[in-house]
Amino acid sequence: WEGMAIPILRAVMISHAHSQPLIQYSLSSIDETVMRKKRVVSCSSSHSSELNPLIRSEVSFSFGTCLIPHPKKVEKGGEDAFFVSNYNGGVIAVADGVSGWAEEDVDPSLFPRELMTNAYNFVKDEEVNNDPQILIKKAHAATFSTGSATVIIAMLEKNGNLKIANVGDCGLRVIRNGQVIFSTTPQEHYFDCPFQLCSARVGLGQTYLDAMVSNVELKEGDTIVMGSDGLFDNVFDHEIALTVASYKDVSEAAKALANLASSHAMDSNFDSPYSLEARSKGFEAPWWKKIVGMKLTGGKLDDITVIVGQVVT
């Protein structure tokens, strides 16, 4: 079932099993150029920087990334965009285009891709000064494509301080010793309508001032997981922690999380975080399920972007 899709509203949909094979696609990984490379798995890994071995207190990220497009959006690579950068201790970012723009004959992928390209180009800007909220400000001001997107940016300083700014429902988790010790909180106007940055000419949406800003002190061995809501709508935090603990390689961990989210998204019987929230907001199963005592269940078909970062010295 699904609700009306409008430019600033994501369609409300509990997915049913889907048999169409997925072709993985990566918009951007280490070089952050807007590429179209179709692969069986579009995942990558990288060390964010080479540190002076004598300065043992400095930390950085080792990255792994994976993007799985919505099954119906494989040909254009989905509507998520992301980048990772080796600047300072490492910079990671995800933007999720709002699909409702397709109802207005606007490609929802254009705005997030331009936004991420601009953010990457401003990472080293003096005015940004390692502040992800200011990075969002400058990237948004330079983005002219029609559309809107949720966004999250995290910047790691070499002393271990992770600065995070997010607008909407992309998210980040910090995992230490197998436990999630920090999680961002999604921002939404109402169910399935998240805060979002919009085209300047549209005159709607939020700005960098609406971003939720967080600071987390990281240490060697910590793992961070960043993703679009395609991950967090379909995978519980305890599943994320367990999956990360099962892989030493960050690229393999990112791939495993993306595949788990994809599997849950296509399982109409899985009681996902998305279906739990839907029920809590008063949404009910269709009548033909209710008459046999079934509740509203299922994952949410969506683009799935996952970035896994391991803190290393």
Secondary structure, 3 states (H helix, E strand, C coil): CECCCECCECCCECCCCCCCCCCEEECCCCCCCCCCEEECCCEEEEECCCCCCCCCCCCEEEEEEEEECCHHHCCCCCCEEEEEECCCCEEEEEEEECHHHHHHCCCCCHHHHHHHHHHHHHCCCCCCCCCHHHHHHHHHHCCCCCCEEEEEEEEECCCCEEEEEEECCCEEEEEECCEEEEECCCCEEECCEECCEECCCCCCCECHHHCEEEEEECCCCCEEEEECHHHHCCCCHHHHHHHHHCCCCHHHHHHHHHHHHHHHHCCCCCCCHHHHHHHHCCCCCCHHHHCCCCCCCCCCCCCEEEEEEEEEC
